[in-house]
Every structure is written in C-alpha cells, then in structure tokens.
C-alpha cells in the first residue's frame, strides 16, 4: 500500500525496499498509436477495458473510447497524456519474476519438504501467493515469506 508517498507492506507497515511508483504514463508509454482525421489516438487492448482482465486504472477510458478493430479501443492521446503522472501501481525488485519463490524454494528456506509447504498453502496457513502461473504454480515474494516464517518461529519457541 502507498502511504505518504511511500510504498509499505500492509502487514508490517515497513517500507518496501527499492519500490518505485508506476505512473500511468510509464505503464502505457509503449502502447501503439494511430493518426485519425480528428487527431492522434492510443490503441488499447479491449481486454484491458472489459472482462476479467480489465485494468481499474482504465475505467475512465470507456466513455471516451471509440471502437477500433475487434481487439483494440482508441482513446485520444491528449486524454492519456493528461493522466500521465497518476500513480497506478508499484515496481519493486522483489516483484521481478526471477526473484519470486516457488513452493520448492520456500521449502528449502524453511528446511521442510515441498509437500509441507503445499499443505500450508492448501490449509491457508501461509500468506496467499502474489500470483499463480497456469492456475497451478503459486509464487510468493521473499519478504512476505520471511515475515511469515519469522512469526511462525516465534510462535513455536518454548516459553522461558
């Protein structure tokens, strides 16, 4: 979550290391453009505006958009540019695909078997994955797993 201009973890309220704002302009800088009689337009994937993959930051486009080909929607470039500094997300090194942890990687970190991690996940005894690939490969970030694991260790320590 973003608070006071800083991205922080929801659970701990600690700053996310290396987190950067993703602005509307940064996210859609590479979107294709076309020139029409009434001006330049940005071509957006129709799935980004409608359906299960719709992106919340594009809802405002719907009344302004003109239908392009079946796969694209045309939005005036001036409307896109006017919103270019709006923060729509974050980027952080831990979200790099190469840094995400599989159940096997978590098992190695914890010193348990992969089936134990899978059981924790199935019983919802660990944080939910940030993404699941192909509806069957859950992935987690290292800081979230580290935070969760530290809490588990504290709970299991014998009282002094």
C-alpha positions as CSV (number, residue, x, y, z in Angstrom):
1,X,0.0,0.0,0.0
2,X,1.1,3.6,-0.6
3,X,1.0,5.9,2.3
4,X,2.6,9.4,2.5
5,X,4.2,8.8,-0.9
6,X,6.0,5.7,0.3
7,X,5.1,2.1,-0.6
8,X,4.9,0.0,2.6
9,X,4.0,-3.6,3.3
10,X,0.4,-3.9,4.5
11,X,1.1,-6.2,7.5
12,X,4.3,-4.6,8.9
13,X,4.0,-1.0,7.6
14,X,7.7,-1.2,6.8
15,X,8.9,0.5,3.5
16,X,9.2,-1.8,0.5
17,X,12.9,-1.7,-0.4
18,X,13.6,-0.2,-3.8
19,X,9.9,0.4,-4.6
20,X,9.1,2.9,-7.3
21,X,5.9,4.4,-8.5
22,X,4.5,3.2,-11.8
23,X,2.7,6.1,-13.4
24,X,0.0,5.9,-16.0
25,X,2.5,7.4,-18.5
26,X,5.2,4.8,-17.7
27,X,2.8,1.8,-17.9
28,X,1.3,2.8,-21.2
29,X,4.3,4.5,-22.9
30,X,4.7,1.7,-25.3
31,X,1.0,1.5,-26.4
32,X,0.7,1.8,-30.2
33,X,-0.7,5.0,-31.6
34,X,-2.5,5.9,-34.8
35,X,-3.5,9.1,-36.5
36,X,-7.1,9.6,-37.3
37,X,-8.9,12.6,-39.0
38,X,-9.8,14.0,-35.6
39,X,-6.3,13.6,-34.1
40,X,-3.9,11.0,-32.7
41,X,-5.2,8.1,-30.6
42,X,-3.7,5.4,-28.4
43,X,-4.7,1.9,-29.2
44,X,-5.5,-0.1,-26.1
45,X,-6.3,-3.8,-25.9
46,X,-10.0,-4.2,-25.5
47,X,-9.5,-6.8,-22.8
48,X,-7.8,-4.1,-20.7
49,X,-11.2,-2.3,-20.5
50,X,-13.6,-5.2,-20.4
51,X,-13.9,-8.6,-18.9
52,X,-11.9,-10.4,-16.2
53,X,-8.5,-8.9,-17.2
54,X,-9.9,-5.3,-17.1
55,X,-7.5,-2.8,-15.5
56,X,-9.1,-0.5,-12.9
57,X,-6.9,2.5,-14.0
58,X,-8.6,2.4,-17.4
59,X,-12.2,2.7,-16.4
60,X,-12.3,6.4,-17.3
61,X,-11.5,5.5,-20.9
62,X,-14.7,3.7,-21.6
63,X,-16.9,6.7,-22.2
64,X,-14.1,8.4,-24.3
65,X,-13.1,5.5,-26.3
66,X,-14.1,4.7,-29.9
67,X,-14.1,1.2,-31.1
68,X,-11.2,0.3,-33.3
69,X,-10.7,-3.2,-34.6
70,X,-12.2,-6.0,-32.7
71,X,-9.2,-6.3,-30.5
72,X,-8.5,-2.6,-29.8
73,X,-10.1,0.5,-28.4
74,X,-9.0,4.0,-29.5
75,X,-8.5,6.7,-26.8
76,X,-7.5,10.3,-27.7
77,X,-3.8,10.7,-26.9
78,X,-4.5,14.0,-25.1
79,X,-6.6,12.2,-22.6
80,X,-3.8,9.7,-21.9
81,X,-1.2,12.5,-21.6
82,X,-3.3,14.4,-19.2
83,X,-3.2,11.4,-16.8
84,X,0.5,10.5,-17.3
85,X,1.6,11.3,-13.8
86,X,-1.1,9.4,-12.0
87,X,0.3,6.6,-9.9
88,X,-1.3,3.3,-10.9
89,X,1.0,0.8,-9.2
90,X,4.4,0.0,-7.9
91,X,7.5,-1.8,-9.1
92,X,10.0,-3.3,-6.6
93,X,13.0,-5.6,-7.1
94,X,11.3,-8.4,-5.2
95,X,8.5,-8.4,-7.8
96,X,10.9,-9.3,-10.6
97,X,9.8,-12.7,-11.9
98,X,13.3,-14.1,-11.2
99,X,13.0,-13.2,-7.6
100,X,9.7,-14.9,-6.9
101,X,9.6,-18.0,-4.8
102,X,8.1,-21.4,-5.6
103,X,6.9,-23.9,-3.0
104,X,10.2,-25.8,-3.6
105,X,12.2,-22.7,-2.9
106,X,10.2,-21.9,0.3
107,X,10.7,-25.5,1.4
108,X,14.5,-25.1,1.1
109,X,14.4,-21.8,3.1
110,X,12.3,-23.4,5.8
111,X,14.1,-26.7,5.9
112,X,10.8,-28.6,5.2
113,X,9.5,-30.6,2.3
114,X,7.7,-29.2,-0.7
115,X,4.6,-31.2,0.3
116,X,4.6,-29.4,3.7
117,X,4.6,-26.0,2.0
118,X,1.8,-27.2,-0.3
119,X,-0.2,-28.3,2.8
120,X,0.3,-24.9,4.5
121,X,-0.9,-23.3,1.3
122,X,-3.9,-25.6,0.9
123,X,-4.9,-25.1,4.5
124,X,-4.4,-21.3,4.1
125,X,-1.8,-21.4,6.9
126,X,0.6,-19.1,5.0
127,X,0.1,-15.9,3.0
128,X,-1.6,-16.2,-0.3
129,X,0.7,-16.2,-3.4
130,X,1.0,-12.9,-5.2
131,X,0.4,-14.7,-8.5
132,X,-0.4,-18.2,-9.7
133,X,1.0,-19.3,-13.1
134,X,-1.1,-21.6,-15.3
135,X,-3.6,-22.0,-12.5
136,X,-1.2,-24.4,-10.7
137,X,2.1,-22.8,-9.8
138,X,1.8,-20.3,-6.9
139,X,4.6,-17.8,-6.4
140,X,5.4,-15.6,-3.4
141,X,7.8,-12.7,-2.7
142,X,10.7,-13.3,-0.3
143,X,9.9,-10.5,2.1
144,X,6.4,-11.8,2.7
145,X,7.6,-15.3,3.3
146,X,10.4,-14.1,5.6
147,X,7.9,-12.1,7.6
148,X,5.5,-15.0,7.8
149,X,8.3,-17.5,8.7
150,X,9.6,-15.2,11.5
151,X,6.1,-15.1,13.0
152,X,5.8,-18.9,12.8
153,X,9.2,-19.4,14.5
154,X,8.3,-17.0,17.3
155,X,5.0,-19.0,18.0
156,X,6.8,-22.3,18.2
157,X,9.5,-21.3,20.7
158,X,9.2,-22.8,24.1
159,X,8.3,-20.3,26.9
160,X,11.2,-19.4,29.1
